[in-house]
Amino acid sequence: MELIKSNCLDNASSKSLFSVASRILDECVKEETPTYLMLEIFSYIRMAVLLGKVLNIIERKMSAQAENCRNQNNIFKSREEKFHSRIKVLETFAQGVNEENEVALRNFERMKAVKTKLEEERKVEERDMLKMKKDMG
């Protein structure tokens, strides 16, 4: 009850607030009843008001936590979308690199084939030249 008297409810943890609410409810159901009906009514009214304050603060805290969770969820969704976008860019880049590699490989194979053909033609020409030199000389 010191917690309630010192007006620290706003700064109290949720666990402490639930504990205060539990103590208020415990006091309401105690078997010790005041001798005067009016005192009993005022006591219950006071406890009900205090319990209402505690529950309002708990509700406010839970609403703030829910809002924080929604904000975090939105931040995570935004980051996830950004990462998916980056992944798509990288996949597109990788696909382009693969295509460029395939083109380069085809060009290399063509150049290799041309080189082989030129070497064969040069060898044939050399043989023909040697044959002509033999025939002339």
C-alpha positions as a printed NumPy array, in Angstrom:
array([[   0.   ,    0.   ,    0.   ],
       [   3.01 ,    2.306,    0.341],
       [   3.277,    2.088,   -3.418],
       [  -0.21 ,    3.538,   -3.798],
       [   0.285,    6.245,   -1.186],
       [   3.511,    7.482,   -2.756],
       [   1.811,    7.94 ,   -6.164],
       [   4.474,    5.811,   -7.866],
       [   2.02 ,    3.722,   -9.805],
       [   3.044,    5.181,  -13.16 ],
       [   6.667,    4.175,  -12.586],
       [   5.919,    0.753,  -11.107],
       [   6.554,   -2.436,  -13.042],
       [   3.616,   -4.443,  -14.345],
       [   4.477,   -7.208,  -11.899],
       [   4.277,   -4.736,   -8.984],
       [   0.963,   -3.404,  -10.268],
       [  -0.502,   -6.893,  -10.456],
       [   0.764,   -7.506,   -6.917],
       [  -0.941,   -4.319,   -5.68 ],
       [  -4.181,   -5.317,   -7.389],
       [  -3.968,   -8.739,   -5.798],
       [  -3.424,   -7.215,   -2.339],
       [  -6.39 ,   -4.883,   -2.816],
       [  -8.585,   -7.834,   -3.742],
       [  -7.258,   -9.782,   -0.743],
       [  -8.229,   -6.913,    1.572],
       [ -11.712,   -6.833,    0.063],
       [ -12.362,  -10.462,    0.923],
       [ -10.863,  -10.52 ,    4.415],
       [ -13.21 ,  -11.801,    7.049],
       [ -12.426,   -8.915,    9.362],
       [ -15.354,   -6.544,    8.887],
       [ -15.507,   -3.118,   10.501],
       [ -18.11 ,   -2.68 ,   13.152],
       [ -19.71 ,    0.233,   11.455],
       [ -21.419,   -0.323,    8.159],
       [ -20.422,    3.136,    6.893],
       [ -16.714,    2.458,    7.471],
       [ -17.047,   -0.828,    5.613],
       [ -18.69 ,    0.871,    2.621],
       [ -16.018,    3.615,    2.532],
       [ -13.307,    0.986,    2.787],
       [ -14.721,   -0.923,   -0.185],
       [ -15.159,    2.282,   -2.174],
       [ -11.552,    3.302,   -1.437],
       [ -10.305,   -0.145,   -2.461],
       [ -12.418,   -0.09 ,   -5.623],
       [ -11.02 ,    3.329,   -6.579],
       [  -7.463,    2.168,   -5.93 ],
       [  -8.041,   -1.028,   -7.864],
       [  -9.482,    1.025,  -10.74 ],
       [  -6.36 ,    3.238,  -10.773],
       [  -4.071,    0.215,  -10.764],
       [  -6.016,   -1.444,  -13.567],
       [  -6.022,    1.782,  -15.643],
       [  -2.249,    2.034,  -15.327],
       [  -1.854,   -1.649,  -16.255],
       [  -4.092,   -1.071,  -19.281],
       [  -2.052,    1.989,  -20.315],
       [   1.212,    0.075,  -19.979],
       [  -0.119,   -2.885,  -21.959],
       [  -1.424,   -0.549,  -24.683],
       [   2.002,    1.091,  -24.903],
       [   3.661,   -2.335,  -25.117],
       [   1.22 ,   -3.397,  -27.837],
       [   1.98 ,   -0.205,  -29.786],
       [   5.712,   -0.839,  -29.405],
       [   5.216,   -4.394,  -30.692],
       [   3.276,   -3.094,  -33.717],
       [   6.031,   -0.56 ,  -34.43 ],
       [   8.719,   -3.241,  -34.147],
       [   6.698,   -5.509,  -36.428],
       [   6.434,   -2.713,  -39.017],
       [  10.181,   -2.077,  -38.776],
       [  10.91 ,   -5.792,  -39.266],
       [   8.553,   -5.969,  -42.256],
       [  10.224,   -2.934,  -43.805],
       [  13.679,   -4.446,  -43.305],
       [  12.5  ,   -7.766,  -44.71 ],
       [  11.163,   -6.037,  -47.839],
       [  14.455,   -4.149,  -48.22 ],
       [  16.442,   -7.39 ,  -47.944],
       [  14.163,   -9.159,  -50.45 ],
       [  14.713,   -6.264,  -52.831],
       [  18.485,   -6.53 ,  -52.397],
       [  18.328,  -10.286,  -52.94 ],
       [  16.426,   -9.745,  -56.212],
       [  19.042,   -7.233,  -57.361],
       [  21.855,   -9.661,  -56.531],
       [  20.053,  -12.538,  -58.256],
       [  19.565,  -10.377,  -61.362],
       [  23.213,   -9.346,  -61.236],
       [  24.319,  -12.967,  -60.851],
       [  22.116,  -14.011,  -63.772],
       [  23.649,  -11.247,  -65.907],
       [  27.152,  -12.34 ,  -64.938],
       [  26.292,  -15.946,  -65.818],
       [  24.97 ,  -14.864,  -69.201],
       [  28.096,  -12.771,  -69.821],
       [  30.247,  -15.75 ,  -68.864],
       [  28.36 ,  -17.976,  -71.289],
       [  28.814,  -15.434,  -74.108],
       [  32.514,  -15.096,  -73.291],
       [  32.9  ,  -18.885,  -73.209],
       [  31.173,  -19.242,  -76.608],
       [  33.425,  -16.53 ,  -78.059],
       [  36.473,  -18.256,  -76.592],
       [  35.418,  -21.6  ,  -78.086],
       [  34.872,  -19.917,  -81.48 ],
       [  38.285,  -18.237,  -81.305],
       [  39.864,  -21.543,  -80.326],
       [  38.213,  -23.245,  -83.282],
       [  39.384,  -20.475,  -85.651],
       [  42.92 ,  -20.732,  -84.245],
       [  42.932,  -24.508,  -84.733],
       [  41.646,  -24.113,  -88.288],
       [  44.307,  -21.465,  -89.053],
       [  47.051,  -23.682,  -87.627],
       [  45.861,  -26.592,  -89.756],
       [  45.769,  -24.371,  -92.854],
       [  49.299,  -23.106,  -92.068],
       [  50.529,  -26.711,  -91.693],
       [  48.906,  -27.643,  -95.01 ],
       [  50.493,  -24.615,  -96.644],
       [  53.908,  -25.527,  -95.178],
       [  53.544,  -29.085,  -96.495],
       [  52.51 ,  -27.771,  -99.87 ],
       [  55.52 ,  -25.407,  -99.874],
       [  57.86 ,  -28.236,  -98.912],
       [  56.33 ,  -30.423, -101.606],
       [  56.732,  -27.671, -104.183],
       [  60.355,  -27.101, -103.149],
       [  60.986,  -30.852, -103.451],
       [  59.335,  -30.975, -106.84 ],
       [  61.354,  -27.988, -108.087],
       [  64.594,  -28.846, -106.732]])
